[in-house]
Amino acid sequence: MADAIALWLIVPLTAVILVSGIDDLWIDAAWLWLWATGRFRRFAAAPNAAERRIAIFVPLWREHQVILDMLAHNIGCVRYSNYQFFVGAYPNDPLTLESIREAEHWWSNVHLAVCPHDGPTSKADCLNWIYQRMLLHEESGGATFDLVVVHDAEDVMHPEELRLINSYSAEYDFIQIPVLPLAMPVYEFTHGVYCDEFAQAHTRDMPVRAMLGGFVPSAGVGTGYSRRALDRLAEAESNRMFDPACLTEDYENGFRLHALGMKQVFLPLSSTGSNSPAATREYFPSTWQAASRQRTRWITGIALQAWERHGWGGGWQAYWLWRDRKGLIGNPASALSFAVFLYALLTRMWTRVDLPAWIIPAALVTLPSLAVRMAVRIGCSWRWFGPGFALLAPLREPYANFLNAWATVRALADYARARWEGRPLVWVKTEHAYPSRAALMENRRRLGEILAGSSYVESSDLERALEGRPEGSRLGEWLVHLNLISEDDLYEALSIQAGVPLGRAVAERMRLPAVRTIPAEVARRWRVLPFEIRAGELYIAGPEQPAVEMESELRAYTSLRLRFHLVTPGEYAEMERKVSAN
């Protein structure tokens, strides 16, 4: 009986794999042709492009553990000055609200947007209310934002991202920066699947799609919209730039803007300094449960909701809709075909049954296409994650097949149940983590770049100071000595460079129980002092940028999350006096 079932499954499974394989081979051929004919355009920021005003939207729900780190790092690394963060949260998320209000206190370019109702609703709903907060900011300040860029709480922005978006906004209304997972150990199979998939999709699939005239779906992060594009969306969709009923508003907006005639561009993955890809980086889910939950939402929104809303579009776009939706059949078929192959291999089924005559010719077509598919995936992963990681892609492939098949089945079941019960689909949140400070040091800007770029010092004065700086002296202290900047200016720039808040009047907030969490000799050695415990976090201040070794040692004395603040030497001396007085 099992042999008969397996035999009859071979027929439809072979057909599905054959059709999908031919489809992918065509994309491979188009990719090679575009590369060979020099059609792949190398994108780079225009060096002298005037900086347009950019609003960065960050929608949140229960992200208090990562949002301060995200803001601190990105404010410290982005090589652009004319931007503001607008961060959205809900009234029933007090910890996240408190974190954003603290960020507002430390950084003048961070603004809280509170949704008028409890959450969670949907990411799109939160984005719409952030947009309203931006309009209020424009009314009070008089200046209009030219571009809107969307990010999530776990995103590590590339230093050149805003410059790239700004450069190409003169020609395009929708600019998508690539997305690439951060590297993790090879034994993290679930996260490794994301690495393989995004490396391939954003090296090959999306650039080919954009260059062949297909609509470019937003990746949900690293997406730049011109105000003209958002105004057109508002006119077409009753003032809803982001559709609150859609689980994948990013995909939806890519489709809608193309239909409205807006010019779109996807900037292909390319290297910058130190082989760092010009992409938004982040940690993706590392467990089966979290990954299947996220992929269920993606499949529901991209394949099922979009099908319900737009049908098959028509014309050339129908092909790209087919590619986005073929996983509804292809994902379960891939997992099932692997199971049938494994069963046949273990039981030697082919020695006991008569296979159809066409199976061998079909295999001669499907097997090479599968081999090419795997070679492309290995090559893309090799490019961005190295050979040791890439060569394990064949082992991750069966795992990915079953993960995607399970998410597809869940999506179909959840969608059918929601439609049967007449209830809306809900936003499924993914838990997020943020990289450590040590992992982010690669993209830190130089102190001189920050001082000149933020107009603390003239570039000409900085160059003369560098030429005359005594050997062994630190740049900031030398500039203070020359009276080119004040100590407060220096520490504001150092806080931006280190990605930590600048503490002000910290001595007034000191509490004895917090001070006693760290042994006095350890605090003296590292020149730091704890000053407050709040919401499961230990706040620590010192006059030097925090070292990785310091953070590692301090964690041995407390289970609280460390939150470092940079203070001037004068402020730190005041803290020491207050400790001595107690």
HELIX and SHEET records of a PDB file:
HELIX    1   1 ALA A    2  ALA A   36  1                                  35    
HELIX    2   2 ILE A   67  CYS A   77  1                                  11    
HELIX    3   3 PRO A   94  TRP A  106  1                                  13    
HELIX    4   4 LYS A  123  GLY A  141  1                                  19    
HELIX    5   5 GLU A  161  TYR A  168  1                                   8    
HELIX    6   6 PHE A  189  GLN A  200  1                                  12    
HELIX    7   7 ALA A  201  ASP A  205  3                                   5    
HELIX    8   8 MET A  206  MET A  211  1                                   6    
HELIX    9   9 ARG A  227  ALA A  236  1                                  10    
HELIX   10  10 GLU A  249  ALA A  259  1                                  11    
HELIX   11  11 GLY A  273  ASN A  275  5                                   3    
HELIX   12  12 TRP A  288  ILE A  299  1                                  12    
HELIX   13  13 THR A  300  GLN A  305  3                                   6    
HELIX   14  14 ALA A  306  HIS A  310  1                                   5    
HELIX   15  15 GLN A  317  ARG A  325  1                                   9    
HELIX   16  16 GLY A  327  THR A  347  1                                  21    
HELIX   17  17 MET A  349  THR A  351  5                                   3    
HELIX   18  18 ILE A  359  PHE A  385  1                                  27    
HELIX   19  19 PRO A  387  ALA A  390  1                                   4    
HELIX   20  20 ALA A  393  GLU A  421  1                                  29    
HELIX   21  21 ARG A  437  LEU A  440  1                                   4    
HELIX   22  22 MET A  441  ASN A  443  5                                   3    
HELIX   23  23 LEU A  447  GLY A  453  1                                   7    
HELIX   24  24 SER A  459  GLY A  468  1                                  10    
HELIX   25  25 LEU A  475  HIS A  481  1                                   7    
HELIX   26  26 GLU A  487  ALA A  498  1                                  12    
HELIX   27  27 VAL A  506  ARG A  509  5                                   4    
HELIX   28  28 LEU A  512  VAL A  515  1                                   4    
HELIX   29  29 ALA A  520  TRP A  526  1                                   7    
HELIX   30  30 VAL A  548  LEU A  554  1                                   7    
HELIX   31  31 ARG A  555  TYR A  557  5                                   3    
HELIX   32  32 PRO A  569  ALA A  581  1                                  13    
SHEET    1   A 7 VAL A 110  VAL A 114  0                                        
SHEET    2   A 7 TYR A  83  ALA A  89  1                                        
SHEET    3   A 7 ILE A  54  PRO A  59  1                                        
SHEET    4   A 7 LEU A 147  VAL A 150  1                                        
SHEET    5   A 7 THR A 223  SER A 226 -1                                        
SHEET    6   A 7 PHE A 174  GLN A 176 -1                                        
SHEET    7   A 7 GLN A 264  PHE A 266  1                                        
SHEET    1   B 2 VAL A 179  PRO A 181  0                                        
SHEET    2   B 2 THR A 280  GLU A 282  1                                        
SHEET    1   C 3 LEU A 529  ARG A 534  0                                        
SHEET    2   C 3 GLU A 537  GLY A 542 -1                                        
SHEET    3   C 3 ARG A 561  LEU A 566  1                                        
END                                                                             
